[in-house]
Amino acid sequence: MFASTQDGDHSVVNKPAPTGDGKMKAVRFHGKEDLRLEDIPEPQCGKGQIKIKPAWCGICGSDLHEYIGSQTLCISSLQPFEPDE
């Protein structure tokens, strides 16, 4: 498996992906004002899938409302990103 990064001149460089202990960090929502940073098993890629490593992420206003408990979202399962057919 290879990971793409950018070098100083912004060209794409392929290099072997780092090997780890098979775990990754995840911030998980457990209820009102209860977010936890947890070590979870790193997902493995299947055929036709890729793994990305975000440099950063953000939240929107609805995330904040859910955190403080003023809005309740019904989350029944994880929804993977799927390409449009």
Buried (B, 14 or more C-beta within 10 A) or exposed (E): EEEEEEEEEEEEEEEEEEEEEEEBEEEEEEEEEEEEEEEEEEEEEEEEEEEEEEEEEEEEEEEEEBBEEEEEEEEEEEEEEEEEE
